[in-house]
């Protein structure tokens, strides 16, 4: 398959701005997972690799998980690791232990509990060594592809959220999926259809007048 | 400025797929830099912050450089640092030292030589410590915003390329822009109008049949 052969027309149903301004991290998926058509998954992955990467070295590799048994295994590892981290940090053992005002953690916990509802999972890898044999953080060559992937999914009505795996479970994940020496996981991205038809929408963010400066740190932008 | 007040209609002139499948790293800019309208820069930055980030902690901060004297200072630092690195690695001191078949390095060298032609520069920062006071790599909370930024620029006909700064010049950059303790630069993104009207187009990538695996590392996707 040559790159030129890819038909990306199915990603043109939405205008660019509407996709970007309605991408939200989706944490609630339909209880009965609906498979994502393989042609949708293909165009999502084609969109991913279009993103820039350092020197076109293309270190990114992806494992696309569609097999239900493997999704459930991954979901179970994710859930165990999520709770292990919260047990270590806060002593929490279940949703009832989380204070009601910790809204972000509560919805993250619900995601961990229901990760087996997603339709597919993408594991996104970089490589631990560059061509000079030096240890390297190549996030800047992998994460742009992940963002393209999530935007393309949203353009097709598919929700996603970037998640990290606890280091404790990484070795088990690498064994499960046959990940070779020298590759390492940046992010795990579940994909699925949102439980609510109103799930997509404008994300809550600090105003850019507080996070963007003009010409010098702290100096106001003209639209402030 | 509340997030809801942002009009992103100017980003809707192109359909989503056409933006993603024609984003290319732009290394040649018009010799006479044309200023980017501030309303374009604003909507580009609004698009940037819409990208997902870990736990909505929003560590990303941006310095948007539009002042010509500062762009020229930054361009000069970038050029010096670029050549310093190549001198250390390969002993090269100028474009004539680069072998003709090193096309990526040749175009990177040309970019370094002509960085003062860009219309604006964005410096994208994360923070070196998380809320537990631990050293942290928050690339996964900053780089998605950079990718949104570059896609939004492309939707407006503005070229960009993610670049790294040599560690040797970071302190000088931090001094120049008043970057506080605890913030660190992920990437520098020049923005400008491409020299060629045919600059945007499909990027050259390995086929996804080689970089995406189905359910297990090394196993072929159905479209292979």
Boltz contact constraints between the chains, C-beta under 6 A:
constraints:
  - contact:
      token1: [A, 1]
      token2: [B, 207]
      max_distance: 6.0
  - contact:
      token1: [A, 1]
      token2: [B, 209]
      max_distance: 6.0
  - contact:
      token1: [A, 3]
      token2: [B, 202]
      max_distance: 6.0
  - contact:
      token1: [A, 3]
      token2: [B, 205]
      max_distance: 6.0
  - contact:
      token1: [A, 8]
      token2: [B, 17]
      max_distance: 6.0
  - contact:
      token1: [A, 8]
      token2: [B, 21]
      max_distance: 6.0
  - contact:
      token1: [A, 11]
      token2: [B, 16]
      max_distance: 6.0
  - contact:
      token1: [A, 11]
      token2: [B, 17]
      max_distance: 6.0
  - contact:
      token1: [A, 12]
      token2: [B, 15]
      max_distance: 6.0
  - contact:
      token1: [A, 12]
      token2: [B, 17]
      max_distance: 6.0
  - contact:
      token1: [A, 14]
      token2: [B, 16]
      max_distance: 6.0
  - contact:
      token1: [A, 15]
      token2: [B, 12]
      max_distance: 6.0
  - contact:
      token1: [A, 15]
      token2: [B, 15]
      max_distance: 6.0
  - contact:
      token1: [A, 16]
      token2: [B, 11]
      max_distance: 6.0
  - contact:
      token1: [A, 16]
      token2: [B, 14]
      max_distance: 6.0
  - contact:
      token1: [A, 16]
      token2: [B, 16]
      max_distance: 6.0
  - contact:
      token1: [A, 16]
      token2: [B, 19]
      max_distance: 6.0
  - contact:
      token1: [A, 16]
      token2: [B, 155]
      max_distance: 6.0
  - contact:
      token1: [A, 17]
      token2: [B, 8]
      max_distance: 6.0
  - contact:
      token1: [A, 17]
      token2: [B, 11]
      max_distance: 6.0
  - contact:
      token1: [A, 17]
      token2: [B, 12]
      max_distance: 6.0
  - contact:
      token1: [A, 19]
      token2: [B, 16]
      max_distance: 6.0
  - contact:
      token1: [A, 20]
      token2: [B, 47]
      max_distance: 6.0
  - contact:
      token1: [A, 20]
      token2: [B, 50]
      max_distance: 6.0
  - contact:
      token1: [A, 20]
      token2: [B, 148]
      max_distance: 6.0
  - contact:
      token1: [A, 21]
      token2: [B, 8]
      max_distance: 6.0
  - contact:
      token1: [A, 21]
      token2: [B, 50]
      max_distance: 6.0
  - contact:
      token1: [A, 25]
      token2: [B, 52]
      max_distance: 6.0
  - contact:
      token1: [A, 38]
      token2: [B, 222]
      max_distance: 6.0
  - contact:
      token1: [A, 42]
      token2: [B, 223]
      max_distance: 6.0
  - contact:
      token1: [A, 45]
      token2: [B, 208]
      max_distance: 6.0
  - contact:
      token1: [A, 45]
      token2: [B, 212]
      max_distance: 6.0
  - contact:
      token1: [A, 46]
      token2: [B, 208]
      max_distance: 6.0
  - contact:
      token1: [A, 47]
      token2: [B, 20]
      max_distance: 6.0
  - contact:
      token1: [A, 49]
      token2: [B, 205]
      max_distance: 6.0
  - contact:
      token1: [A, 49]
      token2: [B, 208]
      max_distance: 6.0
  - contact:
      token1: [A, 50]
      token2: [B, 20]
      max_distance: 6.0
  - contact:
      token1: [A, 50]
      token2: [B, 21]
      max_distance: 6.0
  - contact:
      token1: [A, 50]
      token2: [B, 203]
      max_distance: 6.0
  - contact:
      token1: [A, 51]
      token2: [B, 147]
      max_distance: 6.0
  - contact:
      token1: [A, 52]
      token2: [B, 25]
      max_distance: 6.0
  - contact:
      token1: [A, 52]
      token2: [B, 162]
      max_distance: 6.0
  - contact:
      token1: [A, 55]
      token2: [B, 104]
      max_distance: 6.0
  - contact:
      token1: [A, 58]
      token2: [B, 206]
      max_distance: 6.0
  - contact:
      token1: [A, 61]
      token2: [B, 211]
      max_distance: 6.0
  - contact:
      token1: [A, 62]
      token2: [B, 212]
      max_distance: 6.0
  - contact:
      token1: [A, 63]
      token2: [B, 213]
      max_distance: 6.0
  - contact:
      token1: [A, 63]
      token2: [B, 217]
      max_distance: 6.0
  - contact:
      token1: [A, 64]
      token2: [B, 212]
      max_distance: 6.0
  - contact:
      token1: [A, 64]
      token2: [B, 214]
      max_distance: 6.0
  - contact:
      token1: [A, 65]
      token2: [B, 215]
      max_distance: 6.0
  - contact:
      token1: [A, 67]
      token2: [B, 215]
      max_distance: 6.0
  - contact:
      token1: [A, 70]
      token2: [B, 215]
      max_distance: 6.0
  - contact:
      token1: [A, 104]
      token2: [B, 55]
      max_distance: 6.0
  - contact:
      token1: [A, 139]
      token2: [B, 139]
      max_distance: 6.0
  - contact:
      token1: [A, 140]
      token2: [B, 143]
      max_distance: 6.0
  - contact:
      token1: [A, 143]
      token2: [B, 140]
      max_distance: 6.0
  - contact:
      token1: [A, 143]
      token2: [B, 143]
      max_distance: 6.0
  - contact:
      token1: [A, 144]
      token2: [B, 147]
      max_distance: 6.0
  - contact:
      token1: [A, 147]
      token2: [B, 51]
      max_distance: 6.0
  - contact:
      token1: [A, 147]
      token2: [B, 144]
      max_distance: 6.0
  - contact:
      token1: [A, 147]
      token2: [B, 147]
      max_distance: 6.0
  - contact:
      token1: [A, 148]
      token2: [B, 20]
      max_distance: 6.0
  - contact:
      token1: [A, 155]
      token2: [B, 16]
      max_distance: 6.0
  - contact:
      token1: [A, 162]
      token2: [B, 52]
      max_distance: 6.0
  - contact:
      token1: [A, 177]
      token2: [B, 216]
      max_distance: 6.0
  - contact:
      token1: [A, 177]
      token2: [B, 217]
      max_distance: 6.0
  - contact:
      token1: [A, 178]
      token2: [B, 216]
      max_distance: 6.0
  - contact:
      token1: [A, 178]
      token2: [B, 217]
      max_distance: 6.0
  - contact:
      token1: [A, 179]
      token2: [B, 217]
      max_distance: 6.0
  - contact:
      token1: [A, 202]
      token2: [B, 3]
      max_distance: 6.0
  - contact:
      token1: [A, 203]
      token2: [B, 50]
      max_distance: 6.0
  - contact:
      token1: [A, 205]
      token2: [B, 3]
      max_distance: 6.0
  - contact:
      token1: [A, 205]
      token2: [B, 49]
      max_distance: 6.0
  - contact:
      token1: [A, 206]
      token2: [B, 58]
      max_distance: 6.0
  - contact:
      token1: [A, 207]
      token2: [B, 1]
      max_distance: 6.0
  - contact:
      token1: [A, 208]
      token2: [B, 45]
      max_distance: 6.0
  - contact:
      token1: [A, 208]
      token2: [B, 46]
      max_distance: 6.0
  - contact:
      token1: [A, 208]
      token2: [B, 49]
      max_distance: 6.0
  - contact:
      token1: [A, 209]
      token2: [B, 1]
      max_distance: 6.0
  - contact:
      token1: [A, 211]
      token2: [B, 61]
      max_distance: 6.0
  - contact:
      token1: [A, 212]
      token2: [B, 45]
      max_distance: 6.0
  - contact:
      token1: [A, 212]
      token2: [B, 62]
      max_distance: 6.0
  - contact:
      token1: [A, 212]
      token2: [B, 64]
      max_distance: 6.0
  - contact:
      token1: [A, 213]
      token2: [B, 63]
      max_distance: 6.0
  - contact:
      token1: [A, 214]
      token2: [B, 64]
      max_distance: 6.0
  - contact:
      token1: [A, 215]
      token2: [B, 65]
      max_distance: 6.0
  - contact:
      token1: [A, 215]
      token2: [B, 67]
      max_distance: 6.0
  - contact:
      token1: [A, 215]
      token2: [B, 70]
      max_distance: 6.0
  - contact:
      token1: [A, 216]
      token2: [B, 177]
      max_distance: 6.0
  - contact:
      token1: [A, 216]
      token2: [B, 178]
      max_distance: 6.0
  - contact:
      token1: [A, 217]
      token2: [B, 63]
      max_distance: 6.0
  - contact:
      token1: [A, 217]
      token2: [B, 177]
      max_distance: 6.0
  - contact:
      token1: [A, 217]
      token2: [B, 178]
      max_distance: 6.0
  - contact:
      token1: [A, 217]
      token2: [B, 179]
      max_distance: 6.0
  - contact:
      token1: [A, 222]
      token2: [B, 38]
      max_distance: 6.0
  - contact:
      token1: [A, 223]
      token2: [B, 42]
      max_distance: 6.0
